[in-house]
Amino acid sequence: MLVARLIESVREGREIQLQGENGLRINPVHVSDAARATAAAARLDHSAIINVARPQALSLREMNEAIGEKVGKALQFAVGDASGATVHFADTTQMNRLVGKLTARLADTIGELLK
């Protein structure tokens, strides 16, 4: 739901609040990759704990810039104090080894959410 809310904010021209220059860093996963990873995990012959996430972290700024480019909107960022900025990055080593690397890129899949 994060990306859907970001799209709505960009479309409505809302100012984007960032903690620090780039804001929160995460490695979100596209539903097609999550489904593929789940199906591959179901075929394993043993149990495992697997983080399913993109291989690269994206900042909130990068995500909004990708959205802004697709919807043709100029962005307005409000950069705040970076002391509360966080990184939520899942280790994907186990996922890559057991179910394969994810392939969906935000810039390629964002159009699906714009419909």
SERO-4910 file (N, C-alpha, C, O; in steps of 0.05 Angstrom, whole numbers):
BEGIN
 pado doro    nc1    nc2    nc3   cac1   cac2   cac3    cc1    cc2    cc3    oc1    oc2    oc3
  Met    A     16    -24      0      0      0      0     17     25      0      8     47     -7
  Leu    A     42     23      8     60     46      8     61     59    -19     58     84    -22
  Val    A     66     44    -40     70     55    -67     44     68    -76     44     88    -89
  Ala    A     21     55    -70     -5     67    -78     -9     94    -64    -19    113    -77
  Arg    A     -1     96    -39     -4    122    -25     15    143    -37      9    167    -39
  Leu    A     40    134    -44     59    153    -56     48    163    -83     50    187    -89
  Ile    A     36    145    -99     24    153   -125      2    174   -120      2    194   -134
  Glu    A    -15    169   -101    -36    188    -95    -25    215    -87    -35    236    -96
  Ser    A     -5    215    -70      7    240    -62     20    256    -85     17    280    -87
  Val    A     34    241   -102     46    254   -126     25    265   -144     27    288   -153
  Arg    A      5    249   -150    -17    258   -168    -31    283   -158    -38    301   -173
  Glu    A    -34    285   -131    -48    308   -119    -29    331   -114    -38    352   -103
  Gly    A     -4    328   -120     15    350   -117     23    356    -88     32    378    -82
  Arg    A     19    337    -71     26    341    -43     57    342    -39     72    329    -54
  Glu    A     65    357    -20     93    358    -13    101    332      0     87    321     16
  Ile    A    124    321     -9    134    296      1    153    302     25    173    315     22
  Gln    A    147    291     48    163    294     72    185    273     73    180    249     71
  Leu    A    210    282     75    233    264     77    248    269    103    251    292    111
  Gln    A    257    248    115    275    250    138    303    248    126    311    227    117
  Gly    A    318    270    125    343    271    112    339    276     82    316    278     73
  Glu    A    360    278     68    359    285     39    344    265     22    330    273      3
  Asn    A    345    239     29    332    218     13    310    204     27    295    189     13
  Gly    A    307    207     53    286    193     67    291    164     73    313    154     69
  Leu    A    270    151     81    270    122     88    281    106     65    276    112     41
  Arg    A    297     85     71    307     66     51    296     39     57    298     28     79
  Ile    A    283     27     36    271      0     39    277    -16     14    285     -4     -6
  Asn    A    271    -41     14    273    -58    -10    246    -72    -14    243    -96     -9
  Pro    A    226    -57    -24    199    -68    -28    199    -89    -51    216    -89    -68
  Val    A    179   -106    -50    177   -127    -70    151   -124    -86    131   -116    -75
  His    A    152   -129   -111    129   -129   -128    113   -155   -125    125   -176   -120
  Val    A     87   -153   -127     70   -177   -122     77   -200   -141     75   -223   -132
  Ser    A     85   -195   -165     92   -217   -183    117   -232   -173    118   -256   -175
  Asp    A    137   -217   -162    160   -230   -151    153   -244   -125    164   -266   -120
  Ala    A    136   -233   -109    128   -246    -84    114   -272    -90    119   -292    -77
  Ala    A     97   -272   -110     83   -297   -118    102   -318   -128    100   -341   -122
  Arg    A    121   -309   -145    140   -328   -156    158   -340   -134    163   -364   -134
  Ala    A    166   -323   -115    183   -333    -93    167   -352    -75    178   -372    -66
  Thr    A    142   -346    -71    125   -364    -54    121   -391    -68    123   -411    -54
  Ala    A    116   -391    -93    113   -416   -108    139   -432   -108    138   -457   -104
  Ala    A    162   -419   -111    187   -433   -110    193   -444    -82    203   -466    -80
  Ala    A    186   -429    -62    190   -438    -34    173   -462    -28    181   -480    -13
  Ala    A    149   -463    -39    131   -485    -34    142   -511    -46    135   -533    -37
  Arg    A    160   -509    -65    171   -533    -78    196   -543    -63    207   -564    -70
  Leu    A    205   -528    -43    229   -536    -28    223   -562    -12    200   -567     -4
  Asp    A    243   -579     -8    239   -604      7    246   -601     36    248   -621     50
  His    A    249   -576     45    255   -571     73    243   -543     80    237   -528     63
  Ser    A    241   -538    106    231   -512    115    254   -492    116    277   -500    120
  Ala    A    248   -467    113    269   -446    114    255   -419    120    232   -415    113
  Ile    A    271   -402    132    261   -374    136    274   -358    113    299   -357    111
  Ile    A    257   -345     97    267   -331     73    255   -303     73    231   -300     73
  Asn    A    272   -283     72    263   -256     67    258   -252     38    276   -258     21
  Val    A    235   -243     30    228   -238      2    228   -208     -2    211   -194      9
  Ala    A    247   -198    -17    250   -169    -21    267   -164    -46    281   -182    -56
  Arg    A    266   -139    -55    283   -131    -77    312   -133    -70    319   -132    -46
  Pro    A    329   -137    -89    358   -139    -82    371   -112    -76    391   -111    -62
  Gln    A    359    -90    -84    370    -64    -79    350    -47    -62    326    -49    -65
  Ala    A    362    -31    -44    345    -13    -29    338     11    -46    355     20    -62
  Leu    A    315     22    -42    306     47    -55    300     67    -33    289     60    -12
  Ser    A    307     92    -38    299    113    -19    271    123    -26    262    119    -48
  Leu    A    259    135     -7    233    147    -11    235    168    -34    216    171    -50
  Arg    A    257    183    -35    261    202    -56    261    188    -83    248    197   -102
  Glu    A    277    166    -86    278    151   -111    251    141   -120    244    142   -143
  Met    A    236    130   -100    210    119   -107    191    141   -118    178    138   -138
  Asn    A    191    164   -104    174    186   -113    183    197   -140    167    205   -156
  Glu    A    209    198   -144    219    208   -170    210    190   -193    203    199   -214
  Ala    A    211    164   -188    201    145   -209    172    149   -215    163    148   -238
  Ile    A    157    153   -194    128    158   -197    123    184   -211    107    186   -230
  Gly    A    137    205   -203    134    232   -215    140    231   -245    126    245   -261
  Glu    A    160    216   -252    167    213   -280    145    200   -296    139    208   -319
  Lys    A    133    179   -285    112    164   -299     86    181   -301     72    179   -322
  Val    A     79    196   -281     54    212   -282     58    240   -292     39    255   -296
  Gly    A     83    248   -297     89    274   -309     84    297   -289     74    318   -297
  Lys    A     90    293   -264     86    313   -244    113    322   -232    130    306   -227
  Ala    A    115    348   -227    138    358   -213    134    352   -183    112    353   -173
  Leu    A    156    346   -170    154    339   -142    164    361   -124    181    377   -131
  Gln    A    152    362   -100    161    381    -80    168    365    -55    151    352    -43
  Phe    A    194    367    -47    203    353    -24    207    372     -1    217    395     -5
  Ala    A    201    363     23    207    378     47    227    361     62    220    340     73
  Val    A    252    370     63    273    354     76    275    362    105    281    385    112
  Gly    A    272    342    122    273    347    151    299    335    163    316    326    148
  Asp    A    300    335    189    322    325    204    327    295    198    308    279    197
  Ala    A    351    287    193    358    260    186    361    242    210    366    218    207
  Ser    A    359    253    234    365    236    257    346    213    261    353    193    272
  Gly    A    321    215    251    302    194    253    300    177    228    284    158    227
  Ala    A    317    183    207    316    167    182    324    139    187    344    134    202
  Thr    A    310    120    175    316     92    180    320     77    153    313     86    132
  Val    A    333     54    156    336     36    134    324     10    142    330     -2    163
  His    A    305      0    126    292    -26    130    300    -43    106    285    -44     86
  Phe    A    322    -57    109    332    -72     86    334   -101     94    349   -108    112
  Ala    A    320   -118     80    320   -147     85    344   -160     72    350   -154     49
  Asp    A    356   -178     86    378   -194     74    366   -215     56    350   -231     64
  Thr    A    373   -214     31    361   -232     11    380   -255      3    375   -269    -17
  Thr    A    401   -259     18    420   -281     11    406   -308     10    410   -323    -10
  Gln    A    390   -314     30    376   -340     31    356   -342      8    353   -363     -5
  Met    A    342   -320      2    322   -321    -20    336   -326    -46    327   -343    -62
  Asn    A    358   -312    -51    373   -316    -77    382   -345    -80    381   -356   -102
  Arg    A    391   -357    -58    401   -384    -59    379   -405    -63    383   -424    -77
  Leu    A    357   -401    -49    336   -422    -49    314   -419    -69    304   -438    -80
  Val    A    306   -394    -75    283   -390    -93    290   -373   -117    273   -370   -135
  Gly    A    313   -361   -118    321   -345   -141    319   -316   -136    306   -307   -118
  Lys    A    332   -301   -153    332   -272   -151    306   -260   -163    294   -272   -181
  Leu    A    298   -238   -151    274   -224   -161    281   -207   -185    304   -197   -188
  Thr    A    262   -202   -203    268   -188   -228    253   -162   -232    262   -145   -247
  Ala    A    230   -159   -219    213   -135   -224    227   -110   -213    236   -109   -190
  Arg    A    228    -90   -229    239    -64   -221    216    -44   -218    196    -44   -233
  Leu    A    218    -27   -198    197     -7   -192    191      9   -217    167     13   -224
  Ala    A    211     19   -231    206     36   -254    191     22   -276    176     34   -291
  Asp    A    194     -5   -278    181    -20   -298    152    -28   -290    135    -31   -308
  Thr    A    147    -30   -265    120    -40   -256    102    -18   -245     79    -23   -240
  Ile    A    112      6   -242     96     28   -231     72     34   -248     51     42   -237
  Gly    A     74     30   -274     52     36   -292     27     19   -285      5     29   -290
  Glu    A     31     -5   -275      8    -21   -268     -9     -8   -246    -34    -11   -246
  Leu    A      3      6   -229    -11     19   -206    -24     46   -214    -40     57   -199
  Leu    A    -18     55   -238    -28     81   -247    -55     79   -260    -67    100   -267
  Lys    A    -65     55   -265    -90     51   -279   -114     58   -262   -137     55   -271
***
